[in-house]
């Protein structure tokens, strides 16, 4: 292999690692061009899709299907740091090759850490959505069992569609059983908290960011992938309610979503938002040194959400829009200061605002044949989703040509 081909092969490998572990399309393309250009390959051509890369240069041509394997943001951070070192002339080709091999060989977070994160994340989001302490205990147990199932059965032996359906089914059935045994008082809050670990935060957020960068094919593909996962989770929840109705002879009646007084206080809510965001940082493979920053990002967004909901007459969609703008701006500033991809903070920090409750209530209302209520909750969830998208896109536009980074650099001087 000549030197040009080796450079292109290494640039391609860096892009492949990024793409299959949760990086946005623009970052994949920029990283490959940065590596190839630094080592003197100027006639390269890269075309990146959501599940594939095509690369050509003089004497080199390669295309490969890259399936979506999940999310391991520690690998994204590692490749991002490596590309910075390449640009600064701190890494020759041999070092680049060995570093890329080491990054690909990085192991995921230990199973116990992921299971604990799912359990604590479920409990925290149960509180965020109005559950009491007893409800959060039930969600903790369901989240723990759910992730054991996903790690050792769902992700290993089932397709992504079957894994999402059966995961939603399992979490809902577990909450139903615990509710009938007297653990917890608000079944809806328990279920919403329990299914949150299944929510496809990475394709949802990256799809919006790809659209903001005018990567329309990748953006639409990733949003459709997220939508499919939402639908599969909903199918699992619906099947659980239908099974329960078949066994008990009647459809489980759920009260409307209410906030338990013991968890409605500002301190408990902000603590839950912080813990829940950190839990997703673990599940998404964020490096440990960024856990606390990620929690701060999610907590600030939830703080603004609570203030606007309690002290203004803005609609939920408008409140979510302003909270999303704050989360995105905070994530951008943290990414610049900490010199890491914004994905690390944005994907985790946006989670408290994702319309998980709306998706659940739409599913329940459809199953219980309350079609008018289902239409209302479905439209509200859609409005919230659009609000999140516009919030992220607005900040991306305001930061065109890295305005925020340049402003921070001037402030440091």
C-alpha positions as CSV (number, residue, x, y, z in Angstrom):
1,X,0.0,0.0,0.0
2,X,1.4,3.4,-1.0
3,X,1.5,6.3,1.4
4,X,-1.6,8.1,0.0
5,X,-3.7,5.0,0.2
6,X,-2.5,4.4,3.8
7,X,-3.4,8.0,4.8
8,X,-6.9,7.6,3.2
9,X,-7.3,4.2,4.9
10,X,-6.6,5.7,8.3
11,X,-8.8,8.7,7.7
12,X,-11.6,6.3,6.6
13,X,-11.1,4.3,9.8
14,X,-11.3,7.4,12.0
15,X,-14.6,8.3,10.2
16,X,-16.0,4.8,10.6
17,X,-15.3,4.8,14.3
18,X,-17.1,8.1,14.7
19,X,-20.1,7.2,12.6
20,X,-20.8,3.9,14.3
21,X,-20.5,5.3,17.8
22,X,-22.9,8.3,17.6
23,X,-21.1,11.2,16.0
24,X,-23.0,13.6,13.7
25,X,-22.3,13.6,10.0
26,X,-20.5,16.9,9.9
27,X,-18.0,15.8,12.5
28,X,-17.3,12.6,10.6
29,X,-16.7,14.5,7.3
30,X,-14.6,17.2,9.0
31,X,-12.4,14.7,10.8
32,X,-11.6,12.7,7.8
33,X,-10.7,15.8,5.7
34,X,-8.6,17.1,8.6
35,X,-6.5,13.9,8.8
36,X,-6.2,13.5,5.0
37,X,-5.3,17.1,4.4
38,X,-2.7,17.3,7.2
39,X,-0.7,14.4,5.7
40,X,-0.8,16.0,2.2
41,X,-3.7,14.3,0.4
42,X,-5.5,17.2,-1.2
43,X,-7.6,15.5,-3.9
44,X,-9.7,13.5,-1.5
45,X,-13.5,13.2,-1.8
46,X,-15.6,12.0,1.1
47,X,-19.4,11.4,1.1
48,X,-20.9,10.4,4.4
49,X,-24.4,9.0,5.0
50,X,-26.0,7.9,8.2
51,X,-24.9,4.3,7.7
52,X,-22.0,4.4,5.2
53,X,-19.0,6.3,3.9
54,X,-17.7,6.6,0.4
55,X,-14.1,7.9,0.0
56,X,-11.9,8.4,-3.1
57,X,-8.5,9.8,-3.9
58,X,-5.7,9.2,-6.4
59,X,-5.2,5.4,-6.3
60,X,-7.7,4.9,-3.6
61,X,-11.5,4.1,-3.6
62,X,-13.5,2.6,-0.8
63,X,-17.1,2.3,0.2
64,X,-18.5,0.4,3.2
65,X,-21.9,-0.1,4.9
66,X,-21.6,0.9,8.5
67,X,-24.5,-0.3,10.6
68,X,-25.7,1.7,13.6
69,X,-24.3,-0.3,16.5
70,X,-25.2,1.9,19.3
71,X,-23.5,4.7,21.1
72,X,-20.1,4.9,22.7
73,X,-19.3,8.6,23.0
74,X,-16.0,7.9,24.7
75,X,-14.7,6.6,21.3
76,X,-16.1,9.8,19.7
77,X,-14.2,11.9,22.2
78,X,-11.0,9.9,21.7
79,X,-11.1,10.2,17.9
80,X,-11.9,14.0,18.2
81,X,-8.9,14.5,20.5
82,X,-6.7,12.4,18.2
83,X,-7.7,14.5,15.2
84,X,-6.7,17.7,17.1
85,X,-3.3,16.2,17.9
86,X,-2.9,15.3,14.2
87,X,-3.7,18.9,13.2
88,X,-1.1,20.2,15.7
89,X,1.6,17.9,14.3
90,X,1.9,15.7,17.4
91,X,1.1,12.4,15.7
92,X,2.8,10.6,12.7
93,X,1.2,7.9,10.6
94,X,2.4,5.0,12.7
95,X,1.2,6.6,15.9
96,X,-2.2,7.5,14.2
97,X,-2.6,3.9,13.2
98,X,-1.8,2.4,16.6
99,X,-4.0,5.0,18.4
100,X,-7.0,4.2,16.1
101,X,-6.5,0.5,16.8
102,X,-6.5,1.2,20.5
103,X,-9.7,3.4,20.3
104,X,-11.5,0.7,18.3
105,X,-10.6,-1.9,21.0
106,X,-11.9,0.3,23.8
107,X,-14.4,-1.7,25.9
108,X,-17.8,-0.4,26.8
109,X,-18.8,0.7,30.3
110,X,-19.0,-2.3,32.7
111,X,-22.4,-4.0,32.8
112,X,-22.9,-3.2,36.5
113,X,-22.4,0.5,35.7
114,X,-24.9,0.5,32.9
115,X,-27.4,-1.4,34.9
116,X,-27.1,1.0,37.8
117,X,-27.4,4.0,35.5
118,X,-30.6,2.6,34.0
119,X,-32.0,2.0,37.5
120,X,-31.2,5.4,38.8
121,X,-32.1,7.1,35.6
122,X,-35.6,5.4,35.6
123,X,-36.1,6.5,39.2
124,X,-35.0,10.1,38.5
125,X,-37.2,10.5,35.5
126,X,-40.1,9.0,37.3
127,X,-39.7,11.9,39.8
128,X,-39.3,14.4,37.0
129,X,-42.6,13.4,35.4
130,X,-44.4,13.7,38.7
131,X,-44.0,10.4,40.5
132,X,-43.6,10.0,44.3
133,X,-40.8,8.3,46.1
134,X,-42.7,5.0,46.2
135,X,-43.2,5.3,42.4
136,X,-39.5,6.0,41.9
137,X,-38.6,2.9,43.8
138,X,-40.7,0.8,41.5
139,X,-39.3,2.5,38.5
140,X,-35.8,1.9,39.9
141,X,-36.5,-1.9,40.0
142,X,-38.1,-1.9,36.6
143,X,-35.2,0.1,35.1
144,X,-32.7,-2.3,36.6
145,X,-34.4,-5.5,35.3
146,X,-35.0,-3.9,31.9
147,X,-31.3,-3.1,31.4
148,X,-30.2,-6.6,32.5
149,X,-32.6,-7.9,29.9
150,X,-31.4,-5.5,27.2
151,X,-27.7,-6.2,27.8
152,X,-27.9,-10.0,27.9
153,X,-30.9,-10.7,25.6
154,X,-32.1,-7.7,23.7
155,X,-28.9,-6.3,22.3
156,X,-27.2,-9.7,21.9
157,X,-29.9,-11.9,20.4
158,X,-32.7,-9.7,19.0
159,X,-33.0,-7.1,16.3
160,X,-33.3,-3.5,17.3
161,X,-37.1,-3.6,16.5
162,X,-37.7,-6.7,18.6
163,X,-35.5,-5.4,21.4
164,X,-37.4,-2.2,21.7
165,X,-40.8,-3.9,21.6
166,X,-40.0,-6.5,24.2
167,X,-38.1,-4.0,26.3
168,X,-41.2,-1.8,26.4
169,X,-43.4,-4.8,27.1
170,X,-41.2,-6.0,30.0
171,X,-40.8,-2.6,31.7
172,X,-44.6,-2.0,31.5
173,X,-45.5,-5.5,32.8
174,X,-43.0,-5.1,35.7
175,X,-44.5,-1.8,36.7
176,X,-48.0,-3.2,36.5
177,X,-47.2,-6.2,38.7
178,X,-45.5,-3.9,41.3
179,X,-48.5,-1.6,41.2
180,X,-50.9,-4.4,41.9
181,X,-48.7,-5.6,44.7
182,X,-49.0,-2.1,46.3
183,X,-45.6,-0.7,45.4
184,X,-46.3,2.8,44.0
185,X,-49.4,4.9,43.7
186,X,-49.2,6.3,40.1
187,X,-48.8,3.6,37.5
188,X,-48.3,6.0,34.6
189,X,-45.4,7.8,36.3
190,X,-43.8,4.4,37.1
191,X,-44.0,3.2,33.5
192,X,-42.8,6.5,32.0
193,X,-39.7,6.4,34.2
194,X,-39.1,2.7,33.5
195,X,-39.2,3.0,29.6
196,X,-37.0,6.2,29.5
197,X,-33.7,4.2,29.1
198,X,-35.1,2.9,25.7
199,X,-35.7,6.4,24.3
200,X,-33.5,6.9,21.2
201,X,-31.8,10.1,22.2
202,X,-28.8,9.8,19.9
203,X,-30.5,9.4,16.5
204,X,-33.1,12.0,17.6
205,X,-30.6,14.7,18.6
206,X,-28.1,13.9,15.8
207,X,-30.9,13.9,13.2
208,X,-31.8,17.4,14.2
209,X,-28.2,18.5,14.1
210,X,-27.6,16.9,10.7
211,X,-30.6,18.9,9.4
212,X,-29.2,22.0,10.9
213,X,-25.9,21.3,8.9
214,X,-28.0,20.8,5.7
215,X,-27.3,17.0,5.7
216,X,-30.9,16.3,4.8
217,X,-30.6,12.7,3.8
218,X,-28.7,11.7,7.0
219,X,-31.0,13.9,9.2
220,X,-34.2,12.5,7.8
221,X,-32.8,8.9,8.0
222,X,-31.8,9.3,11.7
223,X,-35.1,11.0,12.6
224,X,-37.0,8.1,11.0
225,X,-34.8,5.7,12.9
226,X,-35.7,7.5,16.1
227,X,-39.4,7.5,15.2
228,X,-39.3,3.8,14.5
229,X,-37.8,3.1,17.9
230,X,-40.5,5.3,19.6
231,X,-43.2,3.4,17.7
232,X,-41.7,0.0,18.8
233,X,-41.5,1.1,22.4
234,X,-45.1,2.2,22.2
235,X,-46.1,-1.2,20.7
236,X,-44.5,-2.9,23.7
237,X,-46.4,-0.7,26.1
238,X,-49.6,-1.3,24.2
239,X,-49.1,-5.1,24.3
240,X,-48.6,-5.0,28.0
241,X,-51.9,-3.2,28.6
242,X,-53.7,-5.6,26.3
243,X,-52.2,-8.6,28.1
244,X,-53.2,-7.2,31.4
245,X,-56.7,-6.5,30.2
246,X,-56.9,-10.1,28.8
247,X,-55.9,-11.6,32.2
248,X,-57.8,-9.3,34.5
249,X,-60.8,-8.8,32.2
250,X,-60.7,-5.1,32.2
251,X,-58.5,-2.3,30.9
252,X,-56.3,-0.8,33.6
253,X,-57.6,2.8,34.3
254,X,-54.9,5.4,34.8
255,X,-55.3,8.8,36.4
256,X,-54.1,11.8,34.5
257,X,-50.5,12.8,35.1
258,X,-50.1,14.6,38.4
259,X,-47.2,15.7,40.5
260,X,-46.7,14.0,43.8
261,X,-46.3,16.7,46.5
262,X,-43.3,15.1,48.2
263,X,-41.2,15.3,44.9
264,X,-42.6,18.6,43.5
265,X,-40.2,20.8,45.3
266,X,-37.5,22.6,43.3
267,X,-34.6,20.9,45.1
268,X,-35.9,17.4,44.5
269,X,-36.7,18.2,40.9
270,X,-33.3,19.6,40.1
271,X,-31.6,16.8,41.9
272,X,-33.6,14.3,39.8
273,X,-32.8,16.1,36.6
274,X,-29.1,16.0,37.5
275,X,-29.1,12.3,38.4
276,X,-31.1,11.4,35.4
277,X,-28.8,13.3,33.0
278,X,-25.7,11.7,34.5
279,X,-27.4,8.3,34.2
280,X,-27.8,8.8,30.5
281,X,-24.2,10.0,30.2
282,X,-23.2,6.5,31.5
283,X,-25.6,4.7,29.2
284,X,-24.2,6.7,26.2
285,X,-20.6,5.9,27.1
286,X,-19.6,9.5,27.9
287,X,-16.1,9.6,29.5
288,X,-16.3,9.7,33.3
289,X,-14.6,13.1,33.5
290,X,-17.6,14.7,31.8
291,X,-20.3,13.2,34.0
292,X,-20.7,16.1,36.3
293,X,-20.7,18.7,33.4
294,X,-23.4,16.7,31.6
295,X,-25.5,16.7,34.7
296,X,-25.2,20.4,35.0
297,X,-26.4,20.9,31.4
298,X,-29.5,18.9,32.0
299,X,-30.2,20.5,35.3
300,X,-30.0,24.0,34.0
301,X,-32.5,23.2,31.2
302,X,-34.9,21.7,33.7
303,X,-34.5,24.7,36.0
304,X,-35.6,27.1,33.2
305,X,-38.5,24.7,32.3
306,X,-39.8,24.7,35.9
307,X,-39.5,28.5,36.2
308,X,-41.3,29.2,32.9
309,X,-44.0,26.6,33.6
310,X,-44.7,27.8,37.1
311,X,-44.4,31.6,36.7
312,X,-45.5,32.3,33.1
313,X,-48.5,31.4,30.9
314,X,-46.4,30.1,28.0
315,X,-47.5,26.9,26.4
316,X,-45.5,23.7,27.0
317,X,-44.0,23.8,23.5
318,X,-42.8,27.4,24.0
319,X,-41.3,26.5,27.4
320,X,-39.5,23.5,25.9
321,X,-38.2,25.7,23.1
322,X,-36.6,28.2,25.5
323,X,-35.2,25.4,27.7
324,X,-33.7,23.7,24.6
325,X,-32.0,26.9,23.6
326,X,-30.4,27.1,27.1
327,X,-29.4,23.5,27.1
328,X,-27.9,23.8,23.6
329,X,-26.0,27.0,24.4
330,X,-24.7,25.5,27.6
331,X,-23.6,22.3,25.8
332,X,-21.8,24.4,23.2
333,X,-20.0,26.5,25.8
334,X,-19.0,23.4,27.8
335,X,-17.8,21.7,24.6
336,X,-15.6,24.7,23.7
337,X,-14.2,25.1,27.2
338,X,-13.6,21.3,27.7
339,X,-12.4,20.8,24.1
340,X,-14.8,17.9,23.4
341,X,-17.6,17.3,21.0
342,X,-20.9,19.1,21.8
343,X,-22.6,15.7,21.4
344,X,-21.3,14.7,24.8
345,X,-23.4,17.3,26.5
346,X,-26.3,17.9,24.2
347,X,-27.6,14.3,23.8
348,X,-27.6,13.8,27.6
349,X,-28.7,17.4,28.6
350,X,-31.7,17.4,26.3
351,X,-33.3,14.2,27.8
352,X,-35.4,15.8,30.6
353,X,-37.2,17.8,27.8
354,X,-37.9,14.8,25.5
355,X,-41.7,14.1,25.4
356,X,-41.6,10.7,26.9
357,X,-44.8,11.3,28.8
358,X,-46.6,12.4,25.7
359,X,-45.6,9.3,23.8
360,X,-46.8,7.1,26.7
361,X,-50.2,8.8,27.1
362,X,-50.8,8.7,23.3
363,X,-50.1,5.0,23.4
364,X,-52.4,4.4,26.4
365,X,-55.2,6.5,25.0
366,X,-55.1,4.6,21.7
367,X,-55.2,1.2,23.5
368,X,-58.0,2.3,25.8
369,X,-59.9,3.7,22.8
370,X,-59.9,7.3,23.9
371,X,-59.1,8.6,20.4
372,X,-59.8,12.2,21.1
373,X,-57.4,12.2,24.1
374,X,-54.9,10.3,22.0
375,X,-55.0,12.9,19.3
376,X,-54.5,15.7,21.8
377,X,-51.5,14.1,23.6
378,X,-50.0,13.1,20.2
379,X,-50.2,16.6,18.8
380,X,-48.7,18.0,22.1
381,X,-45.8,15.5,21.9
382,X,-45.3,16.5,18.2
383,X,-45.2,20.2,19.1
384,X,-42.7,19.6,21.9
385,X,-40.5,17.6,19.4
386,X,-40.6,20.4,16.9
387,X,-39.8,22.9,19.7
388,X,-36.7,20.9,20.6
389,X,-35.7,20.8,16.9
390,X,-36.1,24.6,16.4
391,X,-34.2,25.3,19.7
392,X,-31.2,23.2,18.6
393,X,-31.2,24.7,15.0
394,X,-31.5,28.3,16.3
395,X,-28.4,28.0,18.5
396,X,-26.5,26.2,15.6
397,X,-27.4,29.2,13.4
398,X,-26.3,31.7,16.0
399,X,-23.0,29.9,16.3
400,X,-22.4,30.0,12.5
401,X,-18.6,30.1,11.8
402,X,-17.9,29.4,15.5
403,X,-19.0,32.8,16.8
404,X,-19.4,31.5,20.4
405,X,-16.0,30.0,20.4
406,X,-14.4,33.2,19.1
407,X,-16.2,35.2,21.6
408,X,-15.0,33.0,24.5
409,X,-11.5,33.2,23.2
410,X,-11.6,37.0,23.3
411,X,-13.0,36.9,26.8
412,X,-10.1,34.7,28.0
413,X,-7.6,37.2,26.6
